[in-house]
Amino acid sequence: MDTQSININLPLDFNQLIEMIKQLPLNKKLELKEVLIEEIEDNDKIKTYTASESTLLKDWMLQEEEEAWKNL
């Protein structure tokens, strides 16, 4: 089954979702766990990038940085 093409819109609150997850077989819970871990890691990467960008921007705007990269 291609899960990428499935789009289900259900009005669930968090507790209802938890109850549904509890009903899943173990293999589906483990699959869901992997999806959630990947989602969290992707979100952390975005946060790290965003936090780093403003710090790096200060260095990128220095005249010394312009000089270092002018021949490229």
PQR file of N, CA, C, O and H, with PARSE charges and radii, in Angstrom:
ATOM      1  N   MET A   1       0.838  -1.181   0.000 -0.4000 1.5000
ATOM      2  CA  MET A   1       0.000   0.000   0.000 -0.0000 2.0000
ATOM      3  C   MET A   1       0.880   1.240   0.000  0.5500 1.7000
ATOM      4  O   MET A   1       1.823   1.346   0.784 -0.5500 1.4000
ATOM      5  N   ASP A   2       0.569   2.162  -0.872 -0.4000 1.5000
ATOM      6  CA  ASP A   2       1.320   3.410  -0.966 -0.0000 2.0000
ATOM      7  C   ASP A   2       0.722   4.426   0.005  0.5500 1.7000
ATOM      8  O   ASP A   2      -0.291   5.060  -0.291 -0.5500 1.4000
ATOM      9  H   ASP A   2      -0.197   2.077  -1.509  0.4000 1.0000
ATOM     10  N   THR A   3       1.360   4.575   1.165 -0.4000 1.5000
ATOM     11  CA  THR A   3       0.816   5.470   2.192 -0.0000 2.0000
ATOM     12  C   THR A   3       1.001   6.942   1.841  0.5500 1.7000
ATOM     13  O   THR A   3       0.355   7.804   2.437 -0.5500 1.4000
ATOM     14  H   THR A   3       2.183   4.060   1.405  0.4000 1.0000
ATOM     15  N   GLN A   4       1.878   7.242   0.879 -0.4000 1.5000
ATOM     16  CA  GLN A   4       2.092   8.629   0.496 -0.0000 2.0000
ATOM     17  C   GLN A   4       0.871   9.226  -0.188  0.5500 1.7000
ATOM     18  O   GLN A   4       0.671  10.440  -0.142 -0.5500 1.4000
ATOM     19  H   GLN A   4       2.403   6.541   0.395  0.4000 1.0000
ATOM     20  N   SER A   5       0.053   8.396  -0.819 -0.4000 1.5000
ATOM     21  CA  SER A   5      -1.086   8.908  -1.571 -0.0000 2.0000
ATOM     22  C   SER A   5      -2.382   8.905  -0.763  0.5500 1.7000
ATOM     23  O   SER A   5      -3.425   9.323  -1.267 -0.5500 1.4000
ATOM     24  H   SER A   5       0.215   7.410  -0.856  0.4000 1.0000
ATOM     25  N   ILE A   6      -2.327   8.441   0.471 -0.4000 1.5000
ATOM     26  CA  ILE A   6      -3.525   8.398   1.308 -0.0000 2.0000
ATOM     27  C   ILE A   6      -3.673   9.720   2.043  0.5500 1.7000
ATOM     28  O   ILE A   6      -2.741  10.195   2.692 -0.5500 1.4000
ATOM     29  H   ILE A   6      -1.480   8.101   0.880  0.4000 1.0000
ATOM     30  N   ASN A   7      -4.854  10.304   1.931 -0.4000 1.5000
ATOM     31  CA  ASN A   7      -5.128  11.558   2.622 -0.0000 2.0000
ATOM     32  C   ASN A   7      -6.459  11.411   3.337  0.5500 1.7000
ATOM     33  O   ASN A   7      -7.511  11.362   2.699 -0.5500 1.4000
ATOM     34  H   ASN A   7      -5.612   9.918   1.404  0.4000 1.0000
ATOM     35  N   ILE A   8      -6.415  11.342   4.647 -0.4000 1.5000
ATOM     36  CA  ILE A   8      -7.621  11.177   5.440 -0.0000 2.0000
ATOM     37  C   ILE A   8      -7.754  12.377   6.367  0.5500 1.7000
ATOM     38  O   ILE A   8      -6.822  12.717   7.096 -0.5500 1.4000
ATOM     39  H   ILE A   8      -5.561  11.382   5.165  0.4000 1.0000
ATOM     40  N   ASN A   9      -8.892  12.998   6.333 -0.4000 1.5000
ATOM     41  CA  ASN A   9      -9.157  14.138   7.198 -0.0000 2.0000
ATOM     42  C   ASN A   9     -10.226  13.743   8.206  0.5500 1.7000
ATOM     43  O   ASN A   9     -11.407  13.670   7.864 -0.5500 1.4000
ATOM     44  H   ASN A   9      -9.649  12.721   5.741  0.4000 1.0000
ATOM     45  N   LEU A  10      -9.826  13.491   9.433 -0.4000 1.5000
ATOM     46  CA  LEU A  10     -10.764  13.106  10.477 -0.0000 2.0000
ATOM     47  C   LEU A  10     -10.688  14.117  11.617  0.5500 1.7000
ATOM     48  O   LEU A  10      -9.598  14.473  12.064 -0.5500 1.4000
ATOM     49  H   LEU A  10      -8.867  13.551   9.711  0.4000 1.0000
ATOM     50  N   PRO A  11     -11.836  14.574  12.080 -0.5600 1.5000
ATOM     51  CA  PRO A  11     -11.813  15.500  13.222  0.2800 2.0000
ATOM     52  C   PRO A  11     -11.599  14.743  14.531  0.5500 1.7000
ATOM     53  O   PRO A  11     -12.558  14.340  15.189 -0.5500 1.4000
ATOM     54  N   LEU A  12     -10.341  14.555  14.898 -0.4000 1.5000
ATOM     55  CA  LEU A  12      -9.986  13.827  16.114 -0.0000 2.0000
ATOM     56  C   LEU A  12      -9.296  14.759  17.094  0.5500 1.7000
ATOM     57  O   LEU A  12      -8.533  15.640  16.699 -0.5500 1.4000
ATOM     58  H   LEU A  12      -9.562  14.882  14.364  0.4000 1.0000
ATOM     59  N   ASP A  13      -9.568  14.559  18.359 -0.4000 1.5000
ATOM     60  CA  ASP A  13      -8.754  15.259  19.335 -0.0000 2.0000
ATOM     61  C   ASP A  13      -7.594  14.337  19.727  0.5500 1.7000
ATOM     62  O   ASP A  13      -7.554  13.175  19.321 -0.5500 1.4000
ATOM     63  H   ASP A  13     -10.188  13.843  18.680  0.4000 1.0000
ATOM     64  N   PHE A  14      -6.687  14.844  20.490 -0.4000 1.5000
ATOM     65  CA  PHE A  14      -5.477  14.097  20.837 -0.0000 2.0000
ATOM     66  C   PHE A  14      -5.790  12.779  21.539  0.5500 1.7000
ATOM     67  O   PHE A  14      -5.206  11.747  21.212 -0.5500 1.4000
ATOM     68  H   PHE A  14      -6.720  15.787  20.819  0.4000 1.0000
ATOM     69  N   ASN A  15      -6.696  12.811  22.487 -0.4000 1.5000
ATOM     70  CA  ASN A  15      -7.036  11.591  23.237 -0.0000 2.0000
ATOM     71  C   ASN A  15      -7.658  10.531  22.336  0.5500 1.7000
ATOM     72  O   ASN A  15      -7.401   9.340  22.510 -0.5500 1.4000
ATOM     73  H   ASN A  15      -7.171  13.650  22.752  0.4000 1.0000
ATOM     74  N   GLN A  16      -8.462  10.950  21.387 -0.4000 1.5000
ATOM     75  CA  GLN A  16      -9.044   9.996  20.446 -0.0000 2.0000
ATOM     76  C   GLN A  16      -7.955   9.365  19.582  0.5500 1.7000
ATOM     77  O   GLN A  16      -7.983   8.169  19.294 -0.5500 1.4000
ATOM     78  H   GLN A  16      -8.670  11.918  21.245  0.4000 1.0000
ATOM     79  N   LEU A  17      -7.019  10.177  19.186 -0.4000 1.5000
ATOM     80  CA  LEU A  17      -5.908   9.664  18.395 -0.0000 2.0000
ATOM     81  C   LEU A  17      -5.110   8.629  19.181  0.5500 1.7000
ATOM     82  O   LEU A  17      -4.760   7.576  18.648 -0.5500 1.4000
ATOM     83  H   LEU A  17      -6.996  11.149  19.420  0.4000 1.0000
ATOM     84  N   ILE A  18      -4.827   8.923  20.429 -0.4000 1.5000
ATOM     85  CA  ILE A  18      -4.094   7.986  21.288 -0.0000 2.0000
ATOM     86  C   ILE A  18      -4.853   6.668  21.402  0.5500 1.7000
ATOM     87  O   ILE A  18      -4.256   5.595  21.317 -0.5500 1.4000
ATOM     88  H   ILE A  18      -5.111   9.779  20.861  0.4000 1.0000
ATOM     89  N   GLU A  19      -6.147   6.747  21.592 -0.4000 1.5000
ATOM     90  CA  GLU A  19      -6.958   5.526  21.707 -0.0000 2.0000
ATOM     91  C   GLU A  19      -6.918   4.713  20.417  0.5500 1.7000
ATOM     92  O   GLU A  19      -6.894   3.482  20.456 -0.5500 1.4000
ATOM     93  H   GLU A  19      -6.632   7.619  21.661  0.4000 1.0000
ATOM     94  N   MET A  20      -6.910   5.387  19.292 -0.4000 1.5000
ATOM     95  CA  MET A  20      -6.813   4.682  18.010 -0.0000 2.0000
ATOM     96  C   MET A  20      -5.443   4.009  17.872  0.5500 1.7000
ATOM     97  O   MET A  20      -5.344   2.876  17.402 -0.5500 1.4000
ATOM     98  H   MET A  20      -6.929   6.386  19.260  0.4000 1.0000
ATOM     99  N   ILE A  21      -4.414   4.704  18.279 -0.4000 1.5000
ATOM    100  CA  ILE A  21      -3.064   4.142  18.195 -0.0000 2.0000
ATOM    101  C   ILE A  21      -2.947   2.904  19.073  0.5500 1.7000
ATOM    102  O   ILE A  21      -2.302   1.930  18.685 -0.5500 1.4000
ATOM    103  H   ILE A  21      -4.495   5.625  18.661  0.4000 1.0000
ATOM    104  N   LYS A  22      -3.553   2.931  20.236 -0.4000 1.5000
ATOM    105  CA  LYS A  22      -3.509   1.787  21.141 -0.0000 2.0000
ATOM    106  C   LYS A  22      -4.121   0.538  20.510  0.5500 1.7000
ATOM    107  O   LYS A  22      -3.780  -0.581  20.895 -0.5500 1.4000
ATOM    108  H   LYS A  22      -4.076   3.722  20.552  0.4000 1.0000
ATOM    109  N   GLN A  23      -5.009   0.720  19.559 -0.4000 1.5000
ATOM    110  CA  GLN A  23      -5.669  -0.404  18.904 -0.0000 2.0000
ATOM    111  C   GLN A  23      -4.852  -0.992  17.755  0.5500 1.7000
ATOM    112  O   GLN A  23      -5.175  -2.065  17.246 -0.5500 1.4000
ATOM    113  H   GLN A  23      -5.286   1.629  19.247  0.4000 1.0000
ATOM    114  N   LEU A  24      -3.814  -0.304  17.356 -0.4000 1.5000
ATOM    115  CA  LEU A  24      -2.983  -0.797  16.257 -0.0000 2.0000
ATOM    116  C   LEU A  24      -2.191  -2.027  16.675  0.5500 1.7000
ATOM    117  O   LEU A  24      -1.829  -2.172  17.843 -0.5500 1.4000
ATOM    118  H   LEU A  24      -3.552   0.568  17.769  0.4000 1.0000
ATOM    119  N   PRO A  25      -1.921  -2.917  15.715 -0.5600 1.5000
ATOM    120  CA  PRO A  25      -1.024  -4.034  16.023  0.2800 2.0000
ATOM    121  C   PRO A  25       0.403  -3.513  16.227  0.5500 1.7000
ATOM    122  O   PRO A  25       0.741  -2.422  15.768 -0.5500 1.4000
ATOM    123  N   LEU A  26       1.211  -4.275  16.897 -0.4000 1.5000
ATOM    124  CA  LEU A  26       2.563  -3.850  17.247 -0.0000 2.0000
ATOM    125  C   LEU A  26       3.370  -3.414  16.026  0.5500 1.7000
ATOM    126  O   LEU A  26       4.058  -2.395  16.086 -0.5500 1.4000
ATOM    127  H   LEU A  26       0.936  -5.161  17.270  0.4000 1.0000
ATOM    128  N   ASN A  27       3.304  -4.148  14.932 -0.4000 1.5000
ATOM    129  CA  ASN A  27       4.105  -3.783  13.755 -0.0000 2.0000
ATOM    130  C   ASN A  27       3.716  -2.406  13.214  0.5500 1.7000
ATOM    131  O   ASN A  27       4.576  -1.675  12.723 -0.5500 1.4000
ATOM    132  H   ASN A  27       2.745  -4.976  14.883  0.4000 1.0000
ATOM    133  N   LYS A  28       2.438  -2.044  13.296 -0.4000 1.5000
ATOM    134  CA  LYS A  28       2.006  -0.722  12.839 -0.0000 2.0000
ATOM    135  C   LYS A  28       2.413   0.367  13.830  0.5500 1.7000
ATOM    136  O   LYS A  28       2.709   1.494  13.432 -0.5500 1.4000
ATOM    137  H   LYS A  28       1.739  -2.638  13.694  0.4000 1.0000
ATOM    138  N   LYS A  29       2.428   0.034  15.110 -0.4000 1.5000
ATOM    139  CA  LYS A  29       2.907   0.991  16.116 -0.0000 2.0000
ATOM    140  C   LYS A  29       4.386   1.296  15.889  0.5500 1.7000
ATOM    141  O   LYS A  29       4.819   2.445  15.985 -0.5500 1.4000
ATOM    142  H   LYS A  29       2.187  -0.882  15.434  0.4000 1.0000
ATOM    143  N   LEU A  30       5.146   0.257  15.590 -0.4000 1.5000
ATOM    144  CA  LEU A  30       6.571   0.447  15.329 -0.0000 2.0000
ATOM    145  C   LEU A  30       6.793   1.269  14.062  0.5500 1.7000
ATOM    146  O   LEU A  30       7.698   2.102  14.008 -0.5500 1.4000
ATOM    147  H   LEU A  30       4.795  -0.676  15.512  0.4000 1.0000
ATOM    148  N   GLU A  31       5.975   1.035  13.056 -0.4000 1.5000
ATOM    149  CA  GLU A  31       6.053   1.809  11.824 -0.0000 2.0000
ATOM    150  C   GLU A  31       5.727   3.276  12.095  0.5500 1.7000
ATOM    151  O   GLU A  31       6.401   4.173  11.588 -0.5500 1.4000
ATOM    152  H   GLU A  31       5.240   0.358  13.101  0.4000 1.0000
ATOM    153  N   LEU A  32       4.698   3.510  12.889 -0.4000 1.5000
ATOM    154  CA  LEU A  32       4.316   4.865  13.274 -0.0000 2.0000
ATOM    155  C   LEU A  32       5.434   5.534  14.068  0.5500 1.7000
ATOM    156  O   LEU A  32       5.715   6.719  13.883 -0.5500 1.4000
ATOM    157  H   LEU A  32       4.151   2.782  13.301  0.4000 1.0000
ATOM    158  N   LYS A  33       6.062   4.773  14.943 -0.4000 1.5000
ATOM    159  CA  LYS A  33       7.173   5.299  15.743 -0.0000 2.0000
ATOM    160  C   LYS A  33       8.292   5.813  14.831  0.5500 1.7000
ATOM    161  O   LYS A  33       8.843   6.888  15.068 -0.5500 1.4000
ATOM    162  H   LYS A  33       5.834   3.811  15.093  0.4000 1.0000
ATOM    163  N   GLU A  34       8.624   5.051  13.797 -0.4000 1.5000
ATOM    164  CA  GLU A  34       9.674   5.464  12.870 -0.0000 2.0000
ATOM    165  C   GLU A  34       9.290   6.745  12.130  0.5500 1.7000
ATOM    166  O   GLU A  34      10.123   7.630  11.934 -0.5500 1.4000
ATOM    167  H   GLU A  34       8.176   4.178  13.604  0.4000 1.0000
ATOM    168  N   VAL A  35       8.031   6.834  11.724 -0.4000 1.5000
ATOM    169  CA  VAL A  35       7.555   8.037  11.038 -0.0000 2.0000
ATOM    170  C   VAL A  35       7.670   9.242  11.961  0.5500 1.7000
ATOM    171  O   VAL A  35       8.124  10.306  11.539 -0.5500 1.4000
ATOM    172  H   VAL A  35       7.355   6.115  11.883  0.4000 1.0000
ATOM    173  N   LEU A  36       7.262   9.084  13.214 -0.4000 1.5000
ATOM    174  CA  LEU A  36       7.312  10.191  14.167 -0.0000 2.0000
ATOM    175  C   LEU A  36       8.748  10.604  14.476  0.5500 1.7000
ATOM    176  O   LEU A  36       9.044  11.795  14.576 -0.5500 1.4000
ATOM    177  H   LEU A  36       6.893   8.220  13.556  0.4000 1.0000
ATOM    178  N   ILE A  37       9.630   9.635  14.624 -0.4000 1.5000
ATOM    179  CA  ILE A  37      11.039   9.953  14.877 -0.0000 2.0000
ATOM    180  C   ILE A  37      11.617  10.742  13.717  0.5500 1.7000
ATOM    181  O   ILE A  37      12.323  11.729  13.924 -0.5500 1.4000
ATOM    182  H   ILE A  37       9.389   8.667  14.543  0.4000 1.0000
ATOM    183  N   GLU A  38      11.321  10.311  12.494 -0.4000 1.5000
ATOM    184  CA  GLU A  38      11.815  11.021  11.314 -0.0000 2.0000
ATOM    185  C   GLU A  38      11.255  12.440  11.254  0.5500 1.7000
ATOM    186  O   GLU A  38      11.974  13.382  10.920 -0.5500 1.4000
ATOM    187  H   GLU A  38      10.748   9.509  12.326  0.4000 1.0000
ATOM    188  N   GLU A  39       9.979  12.588  11.576 -0.4000 1.5000
ATOM    189  CA  GLU A  39       9.343  13.912  11.581 -0.0000 2.0000
ATOM    190  C   GLU A  39      10.002  14.829  12.605  0.5500 1.7000
ATOM    191  O   GLU A  39      10.247  16.001  12.318 -0.5500 1.4000
ATOM    192  H   GLU A  39       9.396  11.823  11.848  0.4000 1.0000
ATOM    193  N   ILE A  40      10.287  14.317  13.778 -0.4000 1.5000
ATOM    194  CA  ILE A  40      10.927  15.111  14.833 -0.0000 2.0000
ATOM    195  C   ILE A  40      12.339  15.496  14.427  0.5500 1.7000
ATOM    196  O   ILE A  40      12.753  16.639  14.621 -0.5500 1.4000
ATOM    197  H   ILE A  40      10.088  13.365  14.012  0.4000 1.0000
ATOM    198  N   GLU A  41      13.082  14.549  13.861 -0.4000 1.5000
ATOM    199  CA  GLU A  41      14.449  14.841  13.435 -0.0000 2.0000
ATOM    200  C   GLU A  41      14.465  15.891  12.343  0.5500 1.7000
ATOM    201  O   GLU A  41      15.316  16.781  12.350 -0.5500 1.4000
ATOM    202  H   GLU A  41      12.746  13.620  13.703  0.4000 1.0000
ATOM    203  N   ASP A  42      13.517  15.798  11.388 -0.4000 1.5000
ATOM    204  CA  ASP A  42      13.437  16.801  10.328 -0.0000 2.0000
ATOM    205  C   ASP A  42      13.129  18.169  10.919  0.5500 1.7000
ATOM    206  O   ASP A  42      13.698  19.173  10.489 -0.5500 1.4000
ATOM    207  H   ASP A  42      12.826  15.076  11.382  0.4000 1.0000
ATOM    208  N   ASN A  43      12.246  18.216  11.887 -0.4000 1.5000
ATOM    209  CA  ASN A  43      11.886  19.477  12.534 -0.0000 2.0000
ATOM    210  C   ASN A  43      13.091  20.058  13.275  0.5500 1.7000
ATOM    211  O   ASN A  43      13.315  21.268  13.244 -0.5500 1.4000
ATOM    212  H   ASN A  43      11.784  17.401  12.236  0.4000 1.0000
ATOM    213  N   ASP A  44      13.866  19.198  13.941 -0.4000 1.5000
ATOM    214  CA  ASP A  44      15.063  19.654  14.646 -0.0000 2.0000
ATOM    215  C   ASP A  44      16.089  20.220  13.673  0.5500 1.7000
ATOM    216  O   ASP A  44      16.764  21.202  13.981 -0.5500 1.4000
ATOM    217  H   ASP A  44      13.684  18.215  13.966  0.4000 1.0000
ATOM    218  N   LYS A  45      16.208  19.604  12.498 -0.4000 1.5000
ATOM    219  CA  LYS A  45      17.147  20.105  11.490 -0.0000 2.0000
ATOM    220  C   LYS A  45      16.740  21.493  11.027  0.5500 1.7000
ATOM    221  O   LYS A  45      17.590  22.363  10.838 -0.5500 1.4000
ATOM    222  H   LYS A  45      15.660  18.807  12.247  0.4000 1.0000
ATOM    223  N   ILE A  46      15.442  21.704  10.844 -0.4000 1.5000
ATOM    224  CA  ILE A  46      14.949  23.014  10.421 -0.0000 2.0000
ATOM    225  C   ILE A  46      15.221  24.049  11.507  0.5500 1.7000
ATOM    226  O   ILE A  46      15.648  25.164  11.206 -0.5500 1.4000
ATOM    227  H   ILE A  46      14.751  20.997  10.997  0.4000 1.0000
ATOM    228  N   LYS A  47      14.978  23.689  12.771 -0.4000 1.5000
ATOM    229  CA  LYS A  47      15.233  24.616  13.873 -0.0000 2.0000
ATOM    230  C   LYS A  47      16.717  24.969  13.953  0.5500 1.7000
ATOM    231  O   LYS A  47      17.074  26.127  14.168 -0.5500 1.4000
ATOM    232  H   LYS A  47      14.631  22.783  13.015  0.4000 1.0000
ATOM    233  N   THR A  48      17.577  23.970  13.781 -0.4000 1.5000
ATOM    234  CA  THR A  48      19.018  24.201  13.832 -0.0000 2.0000
ATOM    235  C   THR A  48      19.446  25.114  12.700  0.5500 1.7000
ATOM    236  O   THR A  48      20.238  26.033  12.904 -0.5500 1.4000
ATOM    237  H   THR A  48      17.287  23.029  13.607  0.4000 1.0000
ATOM    238  N   TYR A  49      18.924  24.864  11.505 -0.4000 1.5000
ATOM    239  CA  TYR A  49      19.264  25.711  10.362 -0.0000 2.0000
ATOM    240  C   TYR A  49      18.829  27.147  10.613  0.5500 1.7000
ATOM    241  O   TYR A  49      19.600  28.083  10.404 -0.5500 1.4000
ATOM    242  H   TYR A  49      18.280  24.117  11.339  0.4000 1.0000
ATOM    243  N   THR A  50      17.602  27.313  11.058 -0.4000 1.5000
ATOM    244  CA  THR A  50      17.070  28.656  11.293 -0.0000 2.0000
ATOM    245  C   THR A  50      17.874  29.389  12.359  0.5500 1.7000
ATOM    246  O   THR A  50      18.175  30.573  12.207 -0.5500 1.4000
ATOM    247  H   THR A  50      16.976  26.552  11.228  0.4000 1.0000
ATOM    248  N   ALA A  51      18.219  28.695  13.429 -0.4000 1.5000
ATOM    249  CA  ALA A  51      18.995  29.327  14.500 -0.0000 2.0000
ATOM    250  C   ALA A  51      20.399  29.663  14.015  0.5500 1.7000
ATOM    251  O   ALA A  51      20.949  30.697  14.395 -0.5500 1.4000
ATOM    252  H   ALA A  51      17.974  27.733  13.552  0.4000 1.0000
ATOM    253  N   SER A  52      20.983  28.820  13.193 -0.4000 1.5000
ATOM    254  CA  SER A  52      22.347  29.038  12.707 -0.0000 2.0000
ATOM    255  C   SER A  52      22.415  30.164  11.686  0.5500 1.7000
ATOM    256  O   SER A  52      23.398  30.903  11.627 -0.5500 1.4000
ATOM    257  H   SER A  52      20.537  27.979  12.885  0.4000 1.0000
ATOM    258  N   GLU A  53      21.367  30.286  10.885 -0.4000 1.5000
ATOM    259  CA  GLU A  53      21.400  31.251   9.793 -0.0000 2.0000
ATOM    260  C   GLU A  53      21.655  32.674  10.279  0.5500 1.7000
ATOM    261  O   GLU A  53      22.471  33.384   9.691 -0.5500 1.4000
ATOM    262  H   GLU A  53      20.569  29.686  10.933  0.4000 1.0000
ATOM    263  N   SER A  54      20.980  33.100  11.327 -0.4000 1.5000
ATOM    264  CA  SER A  54      21.174  34.475  11.792 -0.0000 2.0000
ATOM    265  C   SER A  54      22.581  34.684  12.349  0.5500 1.7000
ATOM    266  O   SER A  54      23.157  35.761  12.194 -0.5500 1.4000
ATOM    267  H   SER A  54      20.317  32.523  11.804  0.4000 1.0000
ATOM    268  N   THR A  55      23.128  33.671  12.989 -0.4000 1.5000
ATOM    269  CA  THR A  55      24.486  33.769  13.511 -0.0000 2.0000
ATOM    270  C   THR A  55      25.501  33.812  12.378  0.5500 1.7000
ATOM    271  O   THR A  55      26.430  34.619  12.396 -0.5500 1.4000
ATOM    272  H   THR A  55      22.661  32.796  13.115  0.4000 1.0000
ATOM    273  N   LEU A  56      25.316  32.932  11.387 -0.4000 1.5000
ATOM    274  CA  LEU A  56      26.233  32.906  10.254 -0.0000 2.0000
ATOM    275  C   LEU A  56      26.135  34.170   9.403  0.5500 1.7000
ATOM    276  O   LEU A  56      27.125  34.622   8.829 -0.5500 1.4000
ATOM    277  H   LEU A  56      24.561  32.277  11.373  0.4000 1.0000
ATOM    278  N   LEU A  57      24.948  34.724   9.331 -0.4000 1.5000
ATOM    279  CA  LEU A  57      24.750  35.933   8.539 -0.0000 2.0000
ATOM    280  C   LEU A  57      25.667  37.060   8.997  0.5500 1.7000
ATOM    281  O   LEU A  57      26.157  37.840   8.180 -0.5500 1.4000
ATOM    282  H   LEU A  57      24.143  34.357   9.797  0.4000 1.0000
ATOM    283  N   LYS A  58      25.896  37.143  10.293 -0.4000 1.5000
ATOM    284  CA  LYS A  58      26.786  38.180  10.821 -0.0000 2.0000
ATOM    285  C   LYS A  58      28.191  38.029  10.232  0.5500 1.7000
ATOM    286  O   LYS A  58      28.825  39.017   9.860 -0.5500 1.4000
ATOM    287  H   LYS A  58      25.498  36.510  10.956  0.4000 1.0000
ATOM    288  N   ASP A  59      28.668  36.786  10.151 -0.4000 1.5000
ATOM    289  CA  ASP A  59      29.983  36.535   9.567 -0.0000 2.0000
ATOM    290  C   ASP A  59      29.977  36.758   8.062  0.5500 1.7000
ATOM    291  O   ASP A  59      30.929  37.305   7.507 -0.5500 1.4000
ATOM    292  H   ASP A  59      28.152  35.984  10.454  0.4000 1.0000
ATOM    293  N   TRP A  60      28.907  36.336   7.406 -0.4000 1.5000
ATOM    294  CA  TRP A  60      28.833  36.462   5.948 -0.0000 2.0000
ATOM    295  C   TRP A  60      28.878  37.915   5.498  0.5500 1.7000
ATOM    296  O   TRP A  60      29.321  38.207   4.388 -0.5500 1.4000
ATOM    297  H   TRP A  60      28.133  35.891   7.857  0.4000 1.0000
ATOM    298  N   MET A  61      28.425  38.822   6.348 -0.4000 1.5000
ATOM    299  CA  MET A  61      28.352  40.221   5.968 -0.0000 2.0000
ATOM    300  C   MET A  61      29.640  40.994   6.264  0.5500 1.7000
ATOM    301  O   MET A  61      29.720  42.185   5.965 -0.5500 1.4000
ATOM    302  H   MET A  61      28.066  38.584   7.250  0.4000 1.0000
ATOM    303  N   LEU A  62      30.631  40.348   6.835 -0.4000 1.5000
ATOM    304  CA  LEU A  62      31.896  41.020   7.148 -0.0000 2.0000
ATOM    305  C   LEU A  62      32.700  41.279   5.877  0.5500 1.7000
ATOM    306  O   LEU A  62      32.641  40.494   4.930 -0.5500 1.4000
ATOM    307  H   LEU A  62      30.566  39.380   7.078  0.4000 1.0000
ATOM    308  N   GLN A  63      33.447  42.373   5.856 -0.4000 1.5000
ATOM    309  CA  GLN A  63      34.294  42.699   4.719 -0.0000 2.0000
ATOM    310  C   GLN A  63      35.364  41.620   4.514  0.5500 1.7000
ATOM    311  O   GLN A  63      35.712  41.302   3.377 -0.5500 1.4000
ATOM    312  H   GLN A  63      33.495  43.011   6.624  0.4000 1.0000
ATOM    313  N   GLU A  64      35.878  41.067   5.592 -0.4000 1.5000
ATOM    314  CA  GLU A  64      36.881  39.998   5.486 -0.0000 2.0000
ATOM    315  C   GLU A  64      36.314  38.794   4.732  0.5500 1.7000
ATOM    316  O   GLU A  64      37.023  38.147   3.962 -0.5500 1.4000
ATOM    317  H   GLU A  64      35.595  41.326   6.516  0.4000 1.0000
ATOM    318  N   GLU A  65      35.067  38.509   4.952 -0.4000 1.5000
ATOM    319  CA  GLU A  65      34.422  37.389   4.271 -0.0000 2.0000
ATOM    320  C   GLU A  65      34.288  37.684   2.770  0.5500 1.7000
ATOM    321  O   GLU A  65      34.508  36.809   1.932 -0.5500 1.4000
ATOM    322  H   GLU A  65      34.491  39.035   5.577  0.4000 1.0000
ATOM    323  N   GLU A  66      33.932  38.906   2.456 -0.4000 1.5000
ATOM    324  CA  GLU A  66      33.839  39.314   1.048 -0.0000 2.0000
ATOM    325  C   GLU A  66      35.196  39.154   0.355  0.5500 1.7000
ATOM    326  O   GLU A  66      35.279  38.648  -0.764 -0.5500 1.4000
ATOM    327  H   GLU A  66      33.754  39.617   3.136  0.4000 1.0000
ATOM    328  N   GLU A  67      36.241  39.588   1.032 -0.4000 1.5000
ATOM    329  CA  GLU A  67      37.596  39.465   0.477 -0.0000 2.0000
ATOM    330  C   GLU A  67      37.974  38.013   0.257  0.5500 1.7000
ATOM    331  O   GLU A  67      38.557  37.670  -0.772 -0.5500 1.4000
ATOM    332  H   GLU A  67      36.174  40.000   1.941  0.4000 1.0000
ATOM    333  N   ALA A  68      37.652  37.173   1.198 -0.4000 1.5000
ATOM    334  CA  ALA A  68      38.023  35.762   1.121 -0.0000 2.0000
ATOM    335  C   ALA A  68      37.350  35.058  -0.053  0.5500 1.7000
ATOM    336  O   ALA A  68      37.923  34.130  -0.624 -0.5500 1.4000
ATOM    337  H   ALA A  68      37.178  37.452   2.033  0.4000 1.0000
ATOM    338  N   TRP A  69      36.162  35.479  -0.417 -0.4000 1.5000
ATOM    339  CA  TRP A  69      35.386  34.779  -1.454 -0.0000 2.0000
ATOM    340  C   TRP A  69      35.354  35.523  -2.804  0.5500 1.7000
ATOM    341  O   TRP A  69      34.718  35.042  -3.742 -0.5500 1.4000
ATOM    342  H   TRP A  69      35.697  36.234   0.047  0.4000 1.0000
ATOM    343  N   LYS A  70      36.008  36.656  -2.920 -0.4000 1.5000
ATOM    344  CA  LYS A  70      35.849  37.480  -4.114 -0.0000 2.0000
ATOM    345  C   LYS A  70      36.371  36.808  -5.388  0.5500 1.7000
ATOM    346  O   LYS A  70      35.891  37.128  -6.476 -0.5500 1.4000
ATOM    347  H   LYS A  70      36.525  37.046  -2.158  0.4000 1.0000
ATOM    348  N   ASN A  71      37.315  35.909  -5.291 -0.4000 1.5000
ATOM    349  CA  ASN A  71      37.889  35.260  -6.478 -0.0000 2.0000
ATOM    350  C   ASN A  71      37.117  34.029  -6.926  0.5500 1.7000
ATOM    351  O   ASN A  71      37.481  33.409  -7.925 -0.5500 1.4000
ATOM    352  H   ASN A  71      37.704  35.649  -4.407  0.4000 1.0000
ATOM    353  N   LEU A  72      36.087  33.671  -6.228 -0.4000 1.5000
ATOM    354  CA  LEU A  72      35.331  32.466  -6.595 -0.0000 2.0000
ATOM    355  C   LEU A  72      34.178  32.780  -7.498  0.5500 1.7000
ATOM    356  O   LEU A  72      33.443  31.877  -7.897 -0.5500 1.4000
ATOM    357  H   LEU A  72      35.792  34.174  -5.416  0.4000 1.0000
TER
END
